[in-house]
Amino acid sequence: MAFPIPSHLPRKKDARDVSTQILTKISETSLKELTAEKASGWVAELDDTIRSTKNRIHERISSDLPDFERQYTTSVSVQERLQSLTRNVDVLDDSISNPQSGLVPNLLNALSCHSALAQETEDARTKHDALAHLLQCRNGLRRLTRLVDQGELPEATKACASLQAIVASAPNSLQRSEIMSDLKRRCNALHNRVEEQLMHAYTRSIVISASEVIVRPLVQVPQAASTFPLASIIASIAPSALATQISTLRRDILAHCVEYVVKQPITIQETTSAQISGSTEHKLSLYPAPPQDTDLILRLERLTSVMRFLMEHLFPHLPEPERRSLSLSLSTPLRTAILNHLLLPHLPSSLSELSGYLLLAKRAVQAEEEIVVHMLGDTSGERSVAAWVDNVGSHYERKRRAEILDKARVIVVGPHDESSSFRVETPLILEETTPIAPDADKALATNGADNAPHTNGNTNGQAELEAAEAAWDFEDETPVQGEDSSADGWGFDDDIPSEEPVVEEPPPPAAEPDHPVPAEESTGDEDVEDAWGWNDDTSPTTGNDDTLEESAWDDAWDEKPSEPEPIAPSVVPAPKPAKGLQKFSKSTPSSPAIPPPKSPFAQQQLASQPIPPISPPAPPKPVQITESFLVSGRTKELLRLVEDVLREGAELVSSGILKSSSGNIIMQAAPMALELFRALVPVVNATLLEQSAKEPMRFSNDCRFVGRELQNIVSQLNGPKATARDKLEEGLESLRVLADSWFEDAIVREERLIEELLDGARGFIDTTHQERYDECENAVNDVLQRIRRVAPQWKAVLAKSKYYDALGALVESAVARVLGDVLALEDITEVESHRLSELCHILNALEGLFVEDPDQPSFIVSYVPSWLKYSYLSELLEASIADISYLFEEGALVDFEIDELVKLVRALFADTPLRANTINKLQQGHPVRGS
C-alpha cells in the first residue's frame, strides 16, 4: 500500500538531460506538426544549455583554482611516468623473447637437449634390465628343462616354482612381449608335465581298490634312474592338486577299506615284497569270503586290521596337516559305517538271537576305541557307537515295535476275505420269572404316551417282555416258563369265556451283558450271507451291496427252537369290538383292530382290577442262552498278534538279557496295533463302508469281538504284562465306543435315507388326485423295499438282539414319519381317508420281518414302539366316529395323545354336535379301567 513521502525529504530530480528531453519531443512530434519554428526553438534550447554548462564549469574552476592546478599537475606527472614504464617494458620484452639473444629461446633449447639425453639413458637402462631378466629366465628354463628330462621331479617342482616367480616378476617392458608369452607357454608346459609325472608317481605308489591296497614307499620315475621317497612325491604336489588327491583318497578308503569290509564277509592277506628296482611294496589283498561266513565280529577284526595297515604304511608318508585332517575326517564316517552296516541291519528280531548280538555290540565299542581314538587320534569325546550300544535295549524294542506295527498294518489294510469270516457266539442271561400280582395302589397314567415302550427293543412293559420271550427262539439250557406260544397272536380269545382273569408277568427281555463271557467261536462252513428263511410275498430285492438269492433267509444263527413246557393259558376278558370294526378283526388277523391286552396301559388297567391272592413268587432263575454274530477273519490275526506281543515283552523282562530294558516299548505295540485297527479300517474301507449297509455292521461286530476278547486278555495280565493294562483298558473302552457308534451310525444313515424317500410323499397331501396318490404310493413302496433290502444284510452279520434292535429302529423311523405326516393333516376327505388307509397298510408287510415261527405271533411291538399306534391309525382313518368313541372308552387308543385324537377327529369328520361331544369326551383324558 502506497504512502505519501514526507515533505522534508528531498525530491528526486528528473534524470533526463536536455538532449534527451529534446529528442523525446522530436519523437513525439508528428510530421505534420514539425515546423521550422519548433526546430529552431529546439536548437536554441540546446545552445542555451551548452552555454549554461560552460559557464558553470568556469565558475567551478574559478571557485577552487588551487586544487584544480594541483590535480592538473598530478595528471601530467602520471602521464609522463606511464610513458617511461612503457618504454622499459618494451626493452625487457626484447631481452627475453628475442629469437637470437632472448632468454626463453636459449632456455628451451637447453631443455630439449637435456630431455633427449635422459631418454637415451632410460632406454639403455630398460634394455639392460630386460636383457638381464631374460637371461635369468633363460637359465631357469634351461635348468627346469634339464630336471624334467632327467626325471628329477622334486627338484623340478622347486625349479618350476622359481621360474614361475621370475616370470611373474618380469619388468613392465617385457610384460606384453612375444618372448615373454613364449616363455610363459613353455613354463606352463613344463609345469603340467611335472604335475602329470607327479600324479603318475602318486598313483603308482598308492593303489586302493575293492580287491587290494598297495603302498610303495619308494617310487621310480620312468625317465629317472633313481627312486624317490613317497613323502617327497606327495610334498611336491601342488596344494590344490594335493587337496583333490586327499579327498579322493578319503573316498577310496571309506568305500573299499571301511564299507566294503563291514558290508560283506571277506578274507585279508598282508604281504611285503621287494621290487626289481630295489624298492619294497606293502600289499593288503581283500578276497570275498564264502556266504556261509556270517561272523560279524570277524568283520570288525578285519576292519581293525585294514585300518592298522593304513596307519602303519600309508599315513606316515602324508604331510602333517593333511594327515591330521584326513584322520579326523575318517572318524565320523567310520562310526556311521559300523552303526549302519553292522549294528542296525543285524539288530535281531527275536530274543534268542539277542545274546550273540550283544557280543557283537561289545566288540563294536572296542573297535571304536581302538580305531577312532588310538589310531585316528580323535579325542573329541564323541562315542556314538558306545552311546548307541548303551541303549541297545531300547533300540531292540523300537525295532520290534516297528515290525509289529507293520505286521498289524498289513493285517488291517489287507483285502477282506469273506472265506475267513466266522461266527462268534455270545451269551445272553435271561431270568425266569413267575406271575406276580401287580400293586393295586400304583397310580395309573391317563395318557398313553407315558407308557410307550422304549426304542431299540429296550421295553419295560409286560407285553414287550412276553413278545420278546416268544420271539427269541433260542436253545435254552433250562426251559422257560411263560405263556403258551400257540395262543392267539394278540394274546386273547374272544370265543373262550373266562371266569377269573389272571395276569401274568412274562420274563424280562433278553439283554446282552456289559461284559460277555467268552464263547466258543464257530468256524464252520456255513454261508454267512444266508439269513433265516422268510417267505415274503415279494421276491428278494437286489441291493447295491449284496446279491440276495431265494435261500437268503435260511437260519444264519444256526439256533434250534426251544420247547417250552406247556402251561395253562391265562385268559383275559376281551372287550366287545365295535360293529364297524368287526370286519377288520376277522379279515386281518395280524392287524390289531381289537385292542390287545398286551398293551402296557391295558396291563395297568387290568392290574387295577381285584384279583385273588397269589402265593409269593419263587426267586428268578437265570437262564443262559447264546447268540452269534459274524466277524471278519482279520480280528483273529490281530488278537493273536496282541497276545504274542505281550508274551514277548514278558519274556524279554524275565530273561534279564537287557538290564536297561523294561519291555514297555514292546508292550506299547499291543495298544498301538489296536489303534491302527481303529484308525485305518474306516479310512481304507471308506468307500465300502459308505456304500454298503452290511459292512458298517460287520465293522461294529469286529470292534465288539475284539473288545470282548481284549477284556479277557486284560483280566489275565500279571507280572511284567501288567504295565500295558492302562493302555489296553483305554483301547477296550475306545473299541466299545467305536462298536456302538458304528452300529448307531449305520442305523442313522438308513433312517436318513428313509426320511429322504418319504420326502417324496410331501406330507401325504392331496391324495385325492391320482398323480399325488401314485407319488405317495411309490414313496411308501420304496421305503418298504429299502427296509426289506437292508434286513437280510443286517441279519447275516448281526446277533439276534442287535439285529432286532437295529431293524426295529429303522421300522420305527418309517412308521413314526408316516404317523407324524398323517396326523399333521388338517382336513381329510372321505376319499383321502380311504387312500391314506391303503398307504398305511403297505408297511404292514414289515410285520413279517419280526416272525421266526409261522405258528407264533409277530413280536414287532417289542421293537417298534409306535407299531400299535400305527396299526390303529390305518383303521381309524376308515372308522366311524362311534367306533373311535368306543375304542377310546375301552382304552384301546392309549398310545395316542389327546391332542392327536382331537386333531384327527376334526380332520376326518365335519363339524357336527356329535363331533363336538366326541371331542369333549376325548379332552377329558383317557379312561381308567376299574375306576
C-alpha positions, 0 to 999 in steps of 0.5 A: 500500500502506497504512502505519501513521502514526507515533505522534508525529504528531498525530491528526486530530480528528473534524470533526463538531460536536455538532449534527451528531453529534446529528442523525446519531443522530436519523437513525439512530434508528428510530421505534420506538426514539425515546423521550422519554428519548433526546430529552431526553438529546439536548437536554441534550447540546446545552445542555451544549455551548452552555454549554461554548462560552460559557464558553470564549469568556469565558475567551478574552476574559478571557485577552487583554482588551487586544487584544480592546478594541483590535480592538473599537475598530478595528471601530467606527472602520471602521464609522463611516468606511464610513458617511461614504464612503457618504454622499459617494458618494451626493452625487457620484452626484447631481452627475453623473447628475442629469437637470437639473444632472448632468454626463453629461446636459449632456455628451451633449447637447453631443455630439449637437449637435456630431455633427449639425453635422459631418454637415451639413458632410460632406454639403455637402462630398460634394455639392460634390465630386460636383457638381464631378466631374460637371461635369468629366465633363460637359465631357469628354463634351461635348468627346469628343462634339464630336471624334467628330462632327467626325471628329477621331479622334486627338484623340478617342482622347486625349479618350476616354482622359481621360474614361475616367480621370475616370470611373474616378476618380469619388468613392465617392458617385457610384460606384453612381449612375444618372448615373454608369452613364449616363455610363459607357454613353455613354463606352463608346459613344463609345469603340467608335465611335472604335475602329470609325472607327479600324479603318475608317481602318486598313483603308482605308489598308492593303489586302493581298490575293492580287491587290494591296497598297495603302498610303495614307499619308494617310487621310480620315475620312468625317465629317472634312474633313481627312486624317490621317497613317497613323502617327497612325491606327495610334498611336491604336489601342488596344494590344490592338486594335493587337496583333490588327491586327499579327498579322493583318497578319503573316498577310496578308503571309506568305500573299499577299506571301511564299507566294503569290509563291514558290508560283506564277509571277506578274507585279508592277506598282508604281504611285503615284497621287494621290487626289481628296482630295489624298492619294497611294496606293502600289499593288503589283498581283500578276497570275498569270503564264502556266504556261509561266513556270517561272523560279524565280529570277524568283520570288525577284526578285519576292519581293525586290521585294514585300518592298522595297515593304513596307519602303519604304511600309508599315513606316515608318508602324508604331510602333517596337516593333511594327515591330521585332517584326513584322520579326523575326517575318517572318524565320523564316517567310520562310526556311521559305517559300523552303526549302519552296516553292522549294528542296525541291519543285524539288530535281531528280531527275536530274543534268542538271537539277542545274546550273540548280538550283544557280543557283537555290540561289545566288540563294536565299542572296542573297535571304536576305541581302538580305531577312532581314538588310538589310531585316528587320534580323535579325542573329541569325546564323541562315542556314538557307537558306545552311546548307541550300544548303551541303549541297545535295549531300547533300540531292540524294542523300537525295532520290534515295535516297528515290525509289529506295527507293520505286521498289524498294518498289513493285517488291517489294510489287507483285502477282506476275505469273506472265506475267513469270516466266522461266527462268534457266539455270545451269551445272553442271561435271561431270568425266569420269572413267575406271575406276580400280582401287580400293586393295586395302589400304583397310580395309573397314567391317563395318557398313553404316551407315558407308557410307550415302550422304549426304542431299540427293543429296550421295553419295560412293559409286560407285553414287550417282555412276553413278545420278546420271550416268544420271539427269541427262539433260542436253545435254552439250557433250562426251559422257560416258563411263560405263556403258551406260544400257540395262543392267539397272536394278540394274546386273547380269545374272544370265543373262550369265556373266562371266569377269573382273569389272571395276569401274568408277568412274562420274563424280562427281555433278553439283554446282552451283558456289559461284559460277555463271557467268552464263547466258543467261536464257530468256524464252520462252513456255513454261508454267512450271507444266508439269513433265516428263511422268510417267505415274503410275498415279494421276491428278494430285492437286489441291493447295491451291496449284496446279491440276495438269492431265494435261500437268503433267509435260511437260519444264519444263527444256526439256533434250534427252537426251544420247547417250552413246557406247556402251561395253562393259558391265562385268559383275559376278558376281551372287550366287545369290538365295535360293529364297524370294526368287526370286519377288520378283526376277522379279515386281518388277523395280524392287524390289531383292530381289537385292542390287545391286552398286551398293551402296557396301559391295558396291563395297568388297567387290568392290574387295577382290577381285584384279583385273588391272592397269589402265593409269593413268587419263587426267586428268578432263575437265570437262564443262559442262552447264546447268540452269534454274530459274524466277524471278519477273519482279520480280528483273529490275526490281530488278537493273536498278534496282541497276545504274542506281543505281550508274551514277548515283552514278558519274556524279554523282562524275565530273561534279564538279557537287557538290564536297561530294558523294561519291555514297555516299548514292546508292550506299547505295540499291543495298544498301538496295533489296536489303534491302527485297527481303529484308525485305518479300517474306516479310512481304507474301507471308506468307500465300502463302508459308505456304500454298503449297509452290511459292512458298517455292521460287520465293522461294529461286530469286529470292534465288539469281538475284539473288545470282548476278547481284549477284556479277557486278555486284560483280566489275565495280565500279571507280572511284567504284562501288567504295565500295558493294562492302562493302555489296553483298558483305554483301547477296550473302552475306545473299541466299545465306543467305536462298536456302538457308534458304528452300529448307531451310525449305520442305523442313522444313515438308513433312517436318513435315507428313509426320511429322504424317500418319504420326502417324496410323499410331501406330507401325504397331501392331496391324495385325492388326485391320482398323480399325488396318490401314485407319488405317495404310493411309490414313496411308501413302496420304496421305503418298504423295499429299502427296509426289506433290502437292508434286513437280510444284510443286517441279519447275516452279520448281526446277533439276534438282539442287535439285529432286532434292535437295529431293524426295529429302529429303522421300522420305527423311523418309517412308521413314526414319519408316516404317523407324524405326516398323517396326523399333521393333516388338517382336513381329510376327505372321505376319499383321502381317508380311504387312500391314506388307509391303503398307504398305511397298510403297505408297511404292514408287510414289515410285520413279517420281518419280526416272525421266526415261527409261522405258528407264533405271533409277530413280536414287532411291538417289542421293537417298534414302539409306535407299531400299535399306534400305527396299526390303529391309525390305518383303521381309524382313518376308515372308522366311524366316529362311534367306533373311535368313541368306543375304542377310546372308552375301552382304552384301546387308543392309549398310545395316542395323545389327546391332542392327536385324537382331537386333531384327527377327529376334526380332520376326518369328520365335519363339524357336527354336535356329535363331533363336538361331544366326541371331542369333549369326551376325548379332552377329558383324558383317557379312561381308567379301567376299574375306576 
